[in-house]
Amino acid sequence: MEKKNGFGKFLTGALIGAGIGMLFAPKSGKELRKELKEKYDELIRRAKDIDIDEVKEYIENKVEEIKLELADLDKEKVLKIAKKKASEIGAKANELVEYAKEKGTPVLESLASSARDKAIDVTKDVLKKLEESK
């Protein structure tokens, strides 16, 4: 295996190959253990051939991509998304109350109203905290 194929591809290929080989080749326990030992030995040999710089570069690139995404997710965007979600939650809670009223069950209506009020309180609290941290 060449060093530039990547650690993930190598590991995936090794595991898939070993698994398929064992599933489709019925063997005795002794033969299977011997084959597993050989596969693990091969895995160790190949792991020694891994280009550490390539793995390091891949990880650094992914970390930079994540940092850029996080920088793009600023508080204003979070607040906008939270307000939209709060509105959606409020609408769903109102639908629940209306459904309970429609069914004419005072107990359900009372529970649905309590749930709606709690949902509204929670969303208001979240929005308040987000606005204060702005």
N, C-alpha and C positions, 0 to 999 in steps of 0.2 A: 504494500500500500504506500502511496506517495504521501509525503508530509502535507501537501497542499489540499488534500481532500477534506480536511476539517475533522475536528474531534467528534462533533455530533453525528456526522454521516458515518464515521467509522464505528462509533458505538452502536448506533441504530442497526447498521448492517451486520455487525457481529452478533448482536442479540437476536435479530430476526433469523439469521442463518442458523444459529445454534438451536433456537426454538423449533424452527421448521424441521431441521434435521432430526431432532429427538422425537417430534410428534409422528413423523412418517416412517421412522425406522424402528420397528419394535425390536428391542434388544433385552438381554438379561440385565439384571441390576448391576452385575459386575462390569459388563460391557458399557452400560450407560454411565456408570461412575467414572470409568476410564476415559470415555469420550468427553464427559464434563470436565475432567481434570485437564485434558488436552486443550479444550476450548478456553478454559481459564488461563492456562499457560500461554496460549496464543494471544489472548486478550492482553495479558501483561506485557508480552513482547511488543505488541503493536502500540500499547500505551507509551512505551519507552521511546517510540519513534515519533510521537506527537510533537509538532512544532509549537512550543510554548509561546513563542512570539505571536503566532497566528491566533492562538486562543486568547492571549492577552489583548491583541488588537480588536478581536471580535467583541470581547466584553467591554472594552473602552468605548467602542463605537455604539454599542447598545446603551450604555450608560449615558452617553452624550445625547442620543435620541430621546431617552426618557427625560433628561434634564430640559431639553427643548420643549417637549410636550408639557411638562410641569410649568415651565415659564409661561407658556401660552394659556394655561388654565389659571387666569388671574381671578382675584376676588370679585370683580364686576361680573365676569362670566358665571361664576359660581352663584352669585346672588341672583342673576337673571334666571338661571336654571332652577334655583330653589323657589323663586317666586312662581314660576310656571308650574312646578310640581305642587306647590301649595295650593294653587288654583285648581289643579286637577284633583287633588285629594279632597278639597272642599266640595267640588262638584259631585264626586262619587259619594261623599258622606251625605250630601243633600238628596241624592238619588235613593240612598238607603232609607232615609227618613220618609221620603215620599212613598216609597214602596210599603213601608210599615204602616203608614197612614191609610194607603189604598187597601191594604188587607184588613184594616179596621181592628187591629189588635193593640190596645193601649199599652200592654206590657212591651211589645216589640217596638212600638213607637217611642216609648220612654227610653228603652235601651239604645235604639238607633240615634235618638237625639243626644243622649249622653256620649255615645261614641263619636258623633259628629262634633260636639262641643270640645271633646278632648283632642280630636284630630286638629281642629282649628287652633286650639291653645298651643299644641305642640308645634305646628307649622309657624305660628306667630312667634313663638320663642326662638325657633331656629332662624327665622328671618331677622329677628331683632339682634341676635348674636352676630349674624353675618354682617349686618349693617354697622354694628358697633365696632367690629374689627376692621372696617374699611379705612 
